[in-house]
Amino acid sequence: MKSDRSTPTMTRRGLLGAALAAGVVLAAEAAPVGAWAADGDVTLSANGVSALASIGGRIAIRDGQATVRSAGSKFQIKDSATGIHLSTGGTPSLVTLADGTPAIRVDYTMPAAAGAVAVHALVTVSTDHVHLSWHVTGPATLVPDGFLFSRAIQNPTEADAYVAITEWVRDDDGGVPYETTLGVAHASTWGTRHGMFLLERSRQAWTNATWIHAPGTTQADGSHLSEADFFFTTRRPSATASIGTSRELGVEIWTDRPFNIWETPGAAMTVNVQVANGSPSARDVALSWWVKDFDGHELAEATVTATVAATSTWEHTFTVAAPANGIALAEVTARSGTDEAFARTNLAVLGPHTYRAGASSMFGMANYPWLQVPSATALLDLWQKVGVNRVRIAYDGGPGLPPSAFDARGMRHNIELQPTLDVTDEVAARWAAANTDKAIAAGADYFEVGNELNRPFNTGVAAQAYIDKALRPVRDRLTATGSGLKLLNNGLAGMDEPWVENFIAGGGWDLIDGFAYHPGRGNVTPDHIPAPGDWDAGAHGAYWNFLGGLRKLQALMAQHGRKDIWLTEAYACTRPNAWWNDTYRQAAENVFLTLAIAKAEGITGVLWYQFHDSVLGMPQVADPGNVEYHFGLMNRDISPKPSLLAYATAARAFDEATPLGWLAFPDPQTKGLLFDTPDGQAAVLWNRADGYTLNTGHDPAGWHFPAPEVWVDHWPTKTPMTVPTTGATLRQLDCIGRPTTIQAPGNRATVVLDGAPRLFTGVDLTTALAD
């Protein structure tokens, strides 16, 4: 449960859908469009492209040499009453649109089972471009989100790519910039030539080699319209979209380094920029950029100018020296007259590290690796570099990678599968048998039987049904097989005390080997413990906290018996400019502190939700208002958030650490955790003089909070503290792993604390351990 699912209205400069609806595509066609019909076929041609429609409904797109590059003959509709229906034929004809544009019309034959449904397509062409639209009329039960059109790419030289087209915008109400979506491209390649279907929306999960998801929009007359634009191009998809929709300026920023991560401090980080001029005339463009580190120090800044030809692009590269450690934010801006476009990305330095904890490591990922960009190998390399040693879900035929991929790297894997509770005992037993066998075959260490089945939260009403219909049948099947597979209860949304009490009373406690839950957290720090009577489970209730929930679980275990604790979804959400969620700087601090507390409390496994910003099924499609989109350690463009470095810092610091306990100091606002490590005693220290609540001062009736930039320190109170040490220096690491050496004359060091946790190695604080 991600505790706040409200969707704010975000500002954007103008969407692809609006451009398509207005018919804004490319500059005016200089050469005439050719049109002819013969033997039932009809053809339209323009510079570099032709469209051929045939009896049966086939629509073929051909390049300038008349080579077919894409062909399809069917359109699919969905009806909530009668189901899914595919066209069975079609008749093409040449028509003239109201504005005089020549077009191909294809009237599809729909099956009788579809009822009173009519579908026709209209196809127009211009230079290197085909516009396709499907017009659907029928009953009110039509589901336009279920529309698809068929196409098969002919003889591609690479696998097709699903590419999100985005635009950076600045929030009119203040705060950090963010990305919005401009469309989705299905891109194909033939050597140096590319083809691209561009749609306003399209789910990757509903698209394959034969079909493209083309959701319809409902028109004023009740009909539905699906649209797609096909472009032949040699440009990057983002520039193709900018030029194809005649947008004034577009800009894109990227590096050729996987994940924009370098290993060597001072290395030359090369950044690529492409500016697209979508207007029909040349424009003088000023391209400016700056690069700043985590504290706002400027690492690079410059401006260059160039004239960009009409409907063309300008590429530029610049370099910046990699910081000694940590992360840098880069922004590039293209300006021409009053028009402006900008883009951002992050650059990071993270050196290699050898982890030694092996199977005892608590560090993992809650989601299977579903976004394998630039490759599965590169992704697993990065996972292991930052310390990930376990994945929550892996099985043959499942999403993500198979168990063998993790076995080959010595990584552990669990499995989570979701049962249904409102079924008969017979159905429940069949589900348990099939899925227990699947978990055993996967070689999972733990089977987490379900996910967040404790709704309605904080009531306990769902516990008995869960035991009867899911957990006990699985345990019975497991006993019958003689397998040593261990069981976890469904990962609870929040630490749901009433559910756990009913679960124990119903006999569930003896059926599990470990206890799983998801410590949801709102705008409070991970060490916040709400007052006993303040545990409202509403969208912004105090129920959503980290340490307070853990303390409740530990109290129940003291009564009913200890179980291994698994946090099968932990997170730090960075939805932009939303007071309930973390800013980018807060998220890094809270990732580190969450993992430090988990290590100190002896948590068996912390599985982070999730690795990338995105929504499954529409990967890398910007969705700024959707809270589910913003839980990643990585940005949408697969560059690292500061949160990724915080995760790596914790994984490296606590890989071989043994928790010694919480610390207590004369100043009750000073907090600390003590560990024994191969490098000596290490303490995580922070101070709560500024309280536990984040993003204060917002309108309680709204969602918006103008988040500061990542380099803005949000802790005003600085508290000096003298720390005893074992040597003449003390090593300090901040939350993203940047080291500082502090002198300790006479084995006493003065450190400055605030609300941000820091790790100090070389301390001598055993006497400060709390009772």
MARSELO-788430 format. One record per residue: residue in one letter; x negated, z negated, y negated of N, C-alpha, C in turn. Coordinates in steps of 0.2 Angstrom, whole numbers, plus 5000, padded with zeros to 4 digits. Atoms other than C-alpha are relative to their C-alpha. Last residue first. Layout:
MARSELO-788430
AXZYXZYXZY
...
//
This chain:
MARSELO-788430
D499950034994490048585000500550035004
A499450045000489548714988500149965006
L499449984996487748774989500649955000
A499449985004486748734974500550025004
T499750065002485348644984500650014996
T499750044994484948804993500449944998
L499450035002484648894976500449975006
D500150064996482848954977500649964998
V499750065003483049134970499849945005
G500550045002481949284975500249934997
T500450024994483249414975499449964998
F500750035002484549414961499649985007
L500450034994486049524964499449984997
R500749984999487249554949499749975006
P500450034995489149534947499350045000
A500349954996489849594930499649975005
G499549994994490949454922499750055005
D499349995002489449394912500450025005
L499449984995487749324916500650014995
V499450005004486049314907500650035004
V499649944999484549264917500649994996
T499350005004483249144913500350065001
A499849935003481949124927500649994996
R499450005003481048964933500250064996
N499549994995479648964946500749984997
G499950074997478448884933500650015005
P500650055001478549054923500249935003
A499850074998479949164931499449954999
Q500650054999479749334923500349935002
I500050055005481249454926499549955002
T500450064998481049614935500049954994
T500350035005482549734933499649955002
P500450065000483249854946499749984993
R500650005004484649974945499649944999
G500650004997485749974960499450014996
I500249934997487450024954499350005002
C499649984995488049844953499950075002
D499349995002486549784944500450035005
L499749934999484949734953500749994997
Q499350005002483849584947500250075002
R499849935001482149544954500850005000
L499449994997481449374950500250074999
T499549955002479649344946500749995004
A500149995007478349204948500550054996
G500649965002478949154965500050004992
T500550014995480249054975499350034997
T500249954996481449044960499549985005
P500650024997482548914951499850065005
V499950004993483848994940499349985003
T500750014997484048954922500150005007
M500050054994485749024915499250005002
P500750014997486149114899500049955005
T500150074999488049164896499349995004
K500650004996488549324888499749935001
T500450074999490349334883499450015004
P500350035007490949504877499649945001
W500150074999491249584895499749974994
H499350035002491949764893499949925001
D500050074997490249844892500649974998
V499850065005490550024887500049945004
W500650035003489550154897500249944996
V500450034995490950214908499549954997
E500449964996492050264893499649955005
P500749985004493350144887499650055005
A500650024997495150154895499350024996
P500549965002496550174883499349985003
F500650045003497850084893499550054998
H500649985003499550164898499549954997
W500650004995500750104911499450014996
G500349944999502150044899499450005005
A499549964998503249894897499850075002
P499750024993501849774897500550045002
D499350015001501049864882500249995007
H499649945000499149844884500849984999
G499849975007498149704877500450065001
T499550045004497249654893500250044994
N499549955004496349784904500549964996
L500349945003495649664917500550044996
T499649955001496149484921499750064996
Y499949964994494949364929500450064999
G499450004996494349274913500050055006
D499549955003493149304899500650015005
A499850025007492049154903500650044997
R499349995001492149204922500249984993
N499750055004490249214925500750024998
W499649975006489249314938500449944997
L499850055005487949284952500450044994
V499649975005487549364968500349954995
A499450025002486149274976500450054996
A499649965005484749324987500649974998
Q499350025002483549214997500250054994
G499950065002482049305005500749984997
D500450015006481649485006500049934997
P500749994998482249495025499549994994
T500249934999483849425018499350005002
D500750004998484649245017499950085002
F500149974994486249255006499249995002
L500750004998487049154992499950035007
L500050004993488649184983499250005002
G500549974996488949134965500050005008
K499949994993490049094951499450035004
T500549964996489849024934500150005007
Q499949935001491448974925499550045004
P499549984995491348794932500150085000
D499549965004489748764922500550035005
P499750045005488848634932500550034996
F500550025006488548754946500449954995
A499650045005489348784964499549984994
L500450055004488748914976500449974995
W499950005007489648994990499649954996
G499450035003488949015007500150014992
L500250075000487349055017500649964997
P499750045005487849225022499849935001
T499650064996486549315033500349964994
A499950065004485949485025500449955005
E500250054996485349625036500049934997
D500149974994486349765028499749955005
F499750054995486849655014499950035007
A500250075001485749735000500249955005
R500750014999485849905007499849934999
A500249994993487649915010499349995001
A499750064996488049824993499750015007
T500450065002486949954983500249945004
A500650004997487750094993499549944998
Y500050014993489450044988499350005004
A499950074999488950014970500149995008
L500750035001488150194970500149925001
L500449984995489750264976499449965000
S499750044994490850164964499650025006
P500550065000489750244949500249965007
K499850055005490750404954499549945000
P499950074998489850534964500349964994
S500650045003490050724962500249925001
I500550034995491250794975499449984996
D500549954999492250894961499449985005
R499649944997493750784964499550055001
N499549965005492650634960500350065004
M500249945003491850524974500550034996
L500750025002492050344979499750064997
G500749984997493850394981499449964997
F500450064997495450294976499350025003
H500650035003496150404963499649955003
Y500549955001497450524971499349974998
E500449994994498550394977499450055000
V500550064999498950334959499650025007
N499850034994499750504955499549955002
G499550055000499750544937500149965006
P500250065004498050634936500549945000
D499350035001498450754950499949944997
A500050065005496950874951500749985000
V499549985005496950984967500149944995
Q500349995006495350934976500550034995
P500750035002496150934993499750034993
M500149965006498050974994499349984997
G499649945000498450925011500050044994
L500049964994497750755009500550055000
V499550024996497750694991500050055006
S499649944997496150694982500649975004
D499449995004494750584975500450065003
H499949955006493550574989500649994996
F500749975002492850435001500150054994
Q500249954995494450325003499350034997
Y499549955001494950185006499950034992
W499849995007493450085011500550065000
L500049925000493350015028500350024994
V499749985006492749835028500050075000
G500049935002492349765045500450014994
T500349954995491949605053499950074998
I499549954998492249495037499650055005
G500149984993491049345037500550055003
E499450034996491649275021500050025007
A500150075000489949305012500549975004
K500650024996489949485018500049935000
A499949984992491749515012499449985004
I499550064998491349424995500150015008
A500450064999489849544993500449945002
L500550004994490849694997499649945001
T499650004994492249654985499650005006
L499850074999490949614972500449995006
F500650044998490049784974500249935001
V500349984994491649884973499549955003
N499650034995492249774959499950025007
E500150074999490849814948500449975005
A500750014998490849994951499949935001
A500049994992492749994949499349995003
Q499750064996492549904932500050015008
R500550054999491450044926500249935004
Y500649984995492550184931499549945000
T500449945004494050094923499450015005
D500750025003495049994936499850064996
N500649974996496950014939499349994996
W500050034994498449914932499450025005
W500250075001498049964914500049965007
A499450044997498150144917499849935001
N499650035006497050254906500649975003
P500250005007496350364921500549974995
R499549965004496850314939499849994993
T500249985007495150234945500550044997
C499749945002495750134961499850024992
A500150015007494550014968500350064997
Y500149955005494849994987499949984993
A500250045007494949905003499950064995
E500049965006495849985018499849954995
T500049934998495549925036500150054994
L499749975006494949755030500050075001
W500149935002494649685047500450024994
I499649985005494549495051499750074998
D500449955004493949445068500450034995
K500149934998495149315074499550034996
R500449955003495149125073500050065003
G500649974996496449015080499750064996
H499849974994498248955074499450045004
Q499450034996498048825061500150035007
A500250074998496348865054500549975004
M500450004994496849045056499849935002
L499649984994498349025044499550005006
A499650064999497148945031500450015006
Q500550054997495949095033500449935001
L500149984993497349215030499649955003
K499450014996497849125014500050025008
R500050074999496049125008500749985004
L500550024995495949305011500049935001
G499749994993497549335001499549985006
G499450044999496849244986500350015007
L500250064998495149334987500649955002
F500550004995495849504985499949945003
N500650035002497449524975499550005006
W500649955000499049614975499449974998
Y500149994993500349474978499450045001
A500750034999500049444959499950005008
G500050074998501449564956499349975002
H500550035004501349734947499949925001
A500549955002502349844959499449974997
G499849945003503249694966499450044998
A500349944996502549574979500350064996
D499549955000502749414968499750065003
W500249954995501449284973500650065001
D500049935003501449164959499850055005
G499349985001501948994966500150074998
P499650004994500248954973500750035000
A499750064999499249014958500550005006
P499450025004498349174960500349935001
I499650044995496549174967500749984996
H499450035003495449304957500449975006
D500150074999493749344965500649964998
P499950024993494149524967500049935001
T500649994996494449544948500149985007
V500450064999496149574942499450015003
N500450015006497149724936499749935000
G499849975006497949764953499449984995
R500350045006497149724970500350044994
G499949965006497749774988499949964994
P499950055005496949675002500150044993
H500349965006497349795016500149954994
Y499650005006497549695032499750044995
A500149955005496949695050500549994994
F499449995005496749545062499850054994
G500250015007495649555077500650014996
D500750035000495849535096499749994993
I500549965004497749555096499349975001
L500149934997499049505109499550044996
D500450004994498849315107499950075003
W500650025001499449325089499550005006
G500549945002500949425092499349985000
G500549994995501949285101499550064999
G499849954995503449295090499650015006
A499450034997503049135080500250055006
I500250054996501349215076500549975004
F500449974994502049375070499849955005
N499649974995503349275060499750035006
E499750064997501949175051500650025006
V500450034996501049335048500349945004
W500049964994502549425041499549975005
P499450014996502849275029500050055007
E499950064996501049275024500649995004
D499250025000500949455019500149945005
M500050054996499049485014500749965001
G500050065003499349655006500049945005
A500149995007499949805015500049934996
L499550025004499649755033499850024993
G500350025006498449855044500549984995
N500049955005499449865060499749974994
N499349995003498849735072500050064995
L499850025007497149765079500750014999
L499449995004496749785098500049974993
K499750065004495149795108500650024995
L499849985007494749925121500349944997
G500350055004494049845137500150014992
S500449985005495149955148499849944996
G500650044999495949885164499450014995
T500549954999497250025163499349965002
A499949964994498749905166499450055002
T500150044994498149785154500050045006
L500850014999497949925141499949955006
R500349944997499749975145499249995000
D499849994992500449805143499650065003
R500450044997499449785126500250005008
V500749985000500149945120499649955004
P500149944995501949895125499350035000
R500050024993501649725116500050065005
L500650034998501049805100500049975007
A500649975001502349935097499449965003
K500049934999504149905100499450045000
D499649974994504249725103500050075001
I500350034994502849655092500450045006
Y500749974999503349775078499749985006
A500049934998505149735079499450035002
Q499850014993504749545078500150085003
A500550034995503649565062500350015007
A500249954995504849675052499549985005
V499549984996505749535043499850055005
G500150014992504249445037500550035004
T499350024998504849445018499949985008
N499950075002503249465008500649975003
F500550055000503349655009500249934998
P500250025007504849745014499549955000
R499550005005503949825023500749975003
N499750075002502649755035500550014994
L499450014998502249915044500449944999
E499650025005500749955034500750005002
N500250015007499850055047500649984995
G499549995005500050065066499749984993
V499449984998499149995081500550004994
E499650035005497349985076500750035001
F499449965001496450025092500449964995
Y499450045002494649955091500650054999
D500150074999493050015099500649964999
A499950055006493650185101499849935002
G500650055000492950295115500049954994
A500449995006494250435111499349955000
A500449944999494850435129499650014994
I500550014995495350255127499650065001
A500550045002496250285111499549995004
K500449965005497150435118499549964997
D500549954997497650335133499650044995
T500650054997498350195122499550055004
N500550015005499250335113499549955002
A500449935002500150415128499549984995
A500449974994500650245136499550064997
A500650044998501150165120499650025005
W500549995005502250315115499449955001
R500349934999503050315132499550014994
A500450014995503450125131499650075001
A500550045002504250145114499449995005
V500449965004505350285120499349964998
E500349954996505950175135499550054995
D500650034996506150025124499750055004
T499950044994507250125112499449975004
V499949964994506750175095500249965006
D499249994999506850105077500150045006
L499750064998504950045077500850005002
T499350015003504050205076500449945003
P499450004996502150205080500750004996
Q499450035003500750255069500650015005
L499549954999498950285076500749964999
E499450035002497350205071500550055001
I499449965000495750235080500649964997
N499450034997494050155079500550065000
H499349975002492350235077500549965003
R499550024996490450185077500750034998
M499550045004489050285071500649985004
G500050074999487550325081500549964996
R500450045006487350495074500049935001
A500649975001487850595089499649974995
D500450024994489250475093499350034999
F500350065002489950515076499649975005
A500450005006490150695079499749944998
S500749984998490650665097499650014994
P500550054998492150565091499350025001
P499950034993492950725084499549945001
L500549984995492850755065500249975006
G500750025001494350755053499550025005
P500249975007496150765059499249974999
G499750035005496450735078499750034993
G499449975002496150855092500349974994
D500049934998494850735100500750034998
Y499849984993494950565092500050085000
A500349944997494250485076500350015007
I499649954996495050365064499650055003
R499450044998494350205055500450055005
V499449965003492650275053500649975003
R499450004996491050165055500650044997
N500250004993489250155049500650005005
V499449994996489350205031499850005007
G499950064995487750145023500650005004
V499850065004487550255007500249945005
K500550025005486350375016500349944996
Q500550044997487450375032499549984994
W499750064997488950435023499549965002
L499950045006487850565013500349935002
D500750025003487150645029500149954994
L500250064996488950635036499349984998
L499650065002489550745021499849945005
A500250035007488050865022500449934999
T500750034999488350895041499849964993
A499950074997490250915038499349975001
S499949994993489951045025500049935003
P500149934998489951075006500050015007
V500349955005491251005007499449964997
Q500749984998492050925022499650054996
L500349955005493550845014499350015002
W499649945000494450765029499850054995
P500349965005493150635034500450074999
Y500449954997494350515043499750054995
N499849944999494950385031499550045004
A499350014997494650195031500350075002
M499549975004492750215029500750005003
G499749944997491450095035500550034995
F499949945005490249955031500350065004
M499350005002490349795042500250064996
S499949985007488649835051500849994998
S499750065004488549745067500150014993
A499350014998488449905077500249944996
G499849964994486749955068500849985001
A499550044997486149825056500350035006
R500250034994484549915053500549965003
Y499550064998484850035039499849985007
T499950014993483450145033500449945001
H500050074998483550205015500150005007
P499850024993483350365005499949935002
G500649994996483350374986500249995008
L499950054994484950384976499550025005
V500750004996484850474959500249945005
A500250064997486550534952499350005003
L500749994997487350664941499749935002
N500550065000489150654936499450035004
T500250014993490250804930499649945000
R500550064998491250844915499850005007
A500050034993492150994907499549955001
F500550044998492651064890500049985007
A500050024993493651194882499449965002
E500550044997493951224863500249995008
D499950014993494851344852499449965003
T499750064999494851324833500149995008
G499450015005493551454830500349935002
S500049935003492551474847500649994995
R499549995006492051314855499950074997
A500049945003491351274873500550014994
T499449985004491051094877499850074998
V500249945004489851024891500750024996
E499449965002489950844897499850064996
A500149945004488750754908500650034998
L499449965001488850584915499850054995
A500049975007487250504922500750045000
I499649945001487050384937500050024993
G499350015003485850254944500350074999
N499450024995484050244946500650014997
A500450044995482450304937500549985006
P500150075002483550434927499649975006
A499650054997483450614932499849934998
A500350044996482650724919500449955003
V500150075002483850844912499649965005
T500350054996483951034914499949944996
F500450045004485051174906499749945005
T500350064997485851324913499649964996
H500650045003486951454905499849945005
E500250054996488251584911499349974997
W500650025002489351684900499749945004
T500250074999490951764906499250004997
S500650004996492051914903499749935000
T499950014992493751964898499450005004
A499350014998493152014881500150005007
A499649945001491251994878500749995003
V499849994993490451824875500550065000
T499449965000489351814860500350025007
A500049944997488151674862500650044998
T499449965001487751504855499950075003
V500249935001486651354860500650054999
T499449955001486951174857499650075000
A500249945003485851024863500650054999
E499449985005485950844870499750074997
A500149935002484950754884500650024995
L500649974996484650584891499950074998
E500049925000485750494878499450025004
H500649975003485850304882500050085001
G499949955005487650264886499450024996
D500050045006487350114897500150044994
F499550064999487750204913500149964994
D500050054994486750354907500549955000
K500150075002487250494895499949965007
V500150044994487050684896499949934998
W500350065001487650794881500049975007
W500050054994488150974880499649944998
S500350075001488651104867500049965006
L500050044994489051294869499649934999
A500550055000489551384854500049955006
V499950064997490451544857499449954999
D500650035001490651704847500149935002
R500050065004492051794854499349974999
A500650045000492351974860500149944996
S500549985005494152034861499449965001
P500149925000495552044874499550024995
S499749965005495451854877499850075000
G499449974997495051764893500350054995
N499649985006493251714888500650055003
A499549944999492551624902500450014994
V499549995005491051504900500450065001
Q499849945001489951454915500650004995
V499449995003488851314916500250074999
N499849935001487451264928500750004996
V499349995000486551104928500250074998
T499849945003484751084934500850005000
M499349994998484150904937500350064996
A499649965004482250904935500750025003
A499949934997481650754945500450044995
G500449955004481150604935500150075002
P500050015007481750484948499650054996
T500650025004481750564965500149994993
E500350064997483250574977499449974996
W500749994999484450684968499749945003
I500450064999486350684970499350025001
N500450025007487450814962499649945001
F499750065003488550804978499749984993
P499450034997487450934986500249944997
R500250064996486251004973500649975003
D500149984994486751174966499749955005
T500750004998487451094951500050045007
W500250014993489151124943499250005000
I500750034999490051144926499949985007
E500150034994491551254922499349985000
V500750024999492251314905499949965007
G500150044995493751414900499349985001
L500650024997494251494884500049955006
E500549995006495651584876499349985003
R500150065004496751594892499450014996
S500249995007497151774897500049934996
T499450035003497951724914499950004992
G499449974997496751834924500649984996
I500049935003495251784912500750035003
S500050005007495451594915500150074997
A499350035002495951614933500050004993
T499549954998494451724937500749984997
A500049955006493351604927500550065002
S499750035006493951464939500050054994
P499350015001493751564954500349984994
R499850064997491951614951500749994999
R500150065004491651794946500249945005
T500750024999491451954956499849934997
T500550035005493251994956499349995003
F500749984997494752074965499549984994
F500649975004496251974959499550025004
F500649984996497951934968499550034995
D500449955003499251844958499450015005
A500750004998500651744967499750064996
E500449955003502451704963499349985002
S500750024998503951614971499550064997
L500549965001505651614962499349985003
H500650035000507251534967499550055000
S500449974996509051564962499349975000
G500050034994510151444954499650035005
D499449974996510551544939500049975007
A499450025003509351444928500650025004
Q499849975007507951464940500649984998
T499349985001507251354954500250034993
T499750045006505451364957500750024999
G499649975005504751424974500249954995
P499450045002503351354984500450044995
A499849985007502151484990500649974998
H499550045002501151415006500250034992
I500150035006500151565012500649964998
W499550025005500351625030499649964994
T499549965000499251715043500549994994
A500249935000497551645042500650054999
N500549984994498251475038499850074999
T500249935001499251385024499550015006
W499549954998500351235025499850075000
A499850024994498951105025500650055003
Q500549974995498151195011500349995007
R500350054996499651165000499650035005
S500049984993500051284987499649955004
R500150054995500451264968500050035007
E499950065004500351374953499949945004
L499450035000499651514964500049944995
L499950065005498151624963500749985000
F499350025001497751734978500049944996
M499850075002495851784976500850004999
G499250005001494851924982500349935000
H499550054999492951934981500750024999
R499449995003491552064981500549945003
T500050025007489752024984500750004997
G500749995003489952035003500049974993
W500249944996491852045007499350014996
T500649975002492451865002499850065004
S500349964994494151785002499450034997
A500549955001494851654990499750035006
H500249994993496551554991499550065000
A500249934997496651494974499850005007
V500450004994497651344967499950075002
G499849954994498351324950499549995006
L499749945003498051244933500250055005
T500049944996497851064938500250064997
T499449984998497350924926500050075005
E499849934998495750844924500750005002
Y499949994993495350684914500250075002
P499749944998494750624898500150005007
V500549964998494450434894500450075002
G500350024993495550334883499650065002
G500750045000496750374869499849995007
D499950075001498650414868499349965000
D499750015007498350604866500149934998
D499450045000497250594882500249994993
R500150075003495850724882500749974999
V499750015006495950874894499949934997
W500150075002494850944908500449994993
E500250005008495551094916500049934998
T499850055004495751134935499850014993
I500149985007495851274947500249944996
A499550035006495851204965499750024993
V500450025006494951314978500549984995
Y499550035004495451344996499749974994
A500150065003494151455004500649984996
D499650015006494251595016499949934998
A499450035000492851605029500449994994
E500050085000491551725025500749985002
T500650024998491251915028499849935000
P500450045005493051955027499349995003
N500750004999493652095039499649974994
Q500449954996495452115033499349995000
I500649985003496351955026499650055005
A500650004996498051935034499450034996
R500649965002499551895023499449995005
S500549984995501251815026499550054997
F500149934999502251735013499450015004
L500749974998502851555013500050075000
F500149935000504351455006499350025001
G500249974993504551275011499950075000
D500750034999504551194993499750035007
P500549965002506051304990499349985001
V500650055002507151205001499450044998
L500649974999508851305003499449954997
T500450034995510351195005499350035001
A500350065003511151244989499549975005
P499650065000511551414998499649944996
G499750034994510651574995500349944998
T499350025001509651684983500349975006
V499650024994507751714984500749974997
H499450035003506651814973500549985005
W499550004995504851844978500649964997
S499450055000503551884966500550015005
L499550004995501851974968500549954998
H499550065001500652024954500550015005
V499449994997499152134959500449944999
H499550065000497552134949500750035003
D500250054995495952234949500549955001
T500750004998496552324933499849945005
S500449995006498452314933499350005002
V500749995000499752314947499750014993
T500349965005501552264950499350005000
V500849995000502452204965499950044994
L500249955005504252144966499349994999
A500650015003504952054982499950054994
H500349945002506752034988499349984996
V500650015003507651894997499750074999
A500349945001509451875001499349994997
V500650015003510251725010499750074998
A499949965006512051715015499449994996
G499450005004511751655032499950044994
A500250025007509951625039500649994995
A500050075000510551635057499949974993
A499350035001510951815054500049934999
P499650014994509051855052500749974998
M500050074998508451915035500449995006
T499450014995508052095031499949935003
Y500150024993506952105016500649995004
D499450044999507152215000499949985008
V499950014993505452264994500649965002
R499550054998505352324976500050005008
I499849994993503752414970500549945001
A500050054996503552414951500250025007
P499949984994503252524936499949955005
T500550004995503352434920500250025007
G500349934999504652494907499450005005
D500549985005505052324900499650075001
A499649995006506652314911499550014994
L499850065003505652344926500350014993
T500350015007505552514934500349944997
V499550025005505852534953499650004993
L500350005006504952614968500549994994
S499849945005505652574984499749994994
P500349995006505252475000500350054995
T500049935002506352425014499750004993
G500049995007506052265024500050074998
G500149945003506052185041500050014993
T500149964994506352035052499850074998
S499749935000506151905038499850045006
L500549945002505751735044500350064999
H499849934998506951585045499550044997
I500549955003506651395045500250075003
G500749994998508051275047499650054997
T500149964995509951285046499350015003
A499550004995510451145036499950045006
S500050074997508851095026500650005005
D499350025002508551285023500149935004
K499850064997506751345023500749984998
I499650055004506251525019500149945004
Q499650054997504851635026500449954995
F499950055004504251805020500449945003
K499450054999503551935031500049954994
S499349974999502552095031500649955000
G499550044997500752055027500750034999
A499449974998499152145022500449955003
S499550054998497552105013500650035002
R500350074999495952195011500449955001
V499650065000496452375014499749935001
T500150044994495152495009500549945000
A499449994996495752624996499949965007
Q500249954995494052634988500650015005
G500149945003494652544973499850065004
D500550005005495252394984500050074997
R500649964998496852394994499550004994
I500450005007498252264994499450045002
A500750005000499552295008499650014994
I500349995007501352245008499250005001
R500750015000502252265025499850024992
G500250065004504152245024499349994998
G500250064996504652345039499849944996
I499450024996504552515030499949945005
S499849964995502952515020500749975003
A499550044996502252445004500350055005
L499649954996500552504997500549965004
A499550034996499752414982500450055004
S499449974999498152484974500449965005
V499550044995496652414966500650055001
G500350054995495052454956500549975005
N500750004999495952534941499749955005
A500350015007497752554944499349995001
S500750015000498852604959499849994993
L500150015007500652584965499250004999
T500750025002501152654982500049994992
V500050005008502752674991499449974998
D500550055003502852715010500150014992
G499850074999504452785018499549964996
D499950024993503652955021500249935001
A500149954995502952975004500249975007
A499650014994503252884987499950065005
W499849944996502152884971500349975007
A499450024995501652774957500250065004
G499749954996500052774946500549985005
V499950024993499752644933500350065003
P499350014997499052714917500049985007
A499849944996497352664911500750005002
A500249945004497052544897500250065003
E500349954996498052404905499850064996
A499649944998498352264893499750065003
A499949965006497252114895500450065002
L500549955002497552004910500150044993
V500649994995499051914915499650064998
V500649995004500351834903499550015006
G500349934998502051874912499350014996
A500049965006502851724903499750075001
A499349995001503251644920500150044994
L499749954995501451674925500750014998
A500349945002500751584909500350065005
A499749975006501951444911499850074998
G499349984999501451424929500450034994
L500049944997499651424925500750025001
L500149994992499851274915500150075002
G499649954998499651234896499850025007
R500049955005498551114887500550065001
R500449944998498950964897500150064995
T500049945005499650794892499550055003
M500749995003500050664906500150074996
T500049935003501750594910499450014997
P499949995007501550434920500050084999
T500349945002501950434939500050014992
S499749975006502350254945499650064998
R500049924998501650224963500450034994
D499749985006500950044959500150085001
S499750055004500449934974500450034993
K500449995006499350054983500449974994
M499650005006500050005000499650004994
//
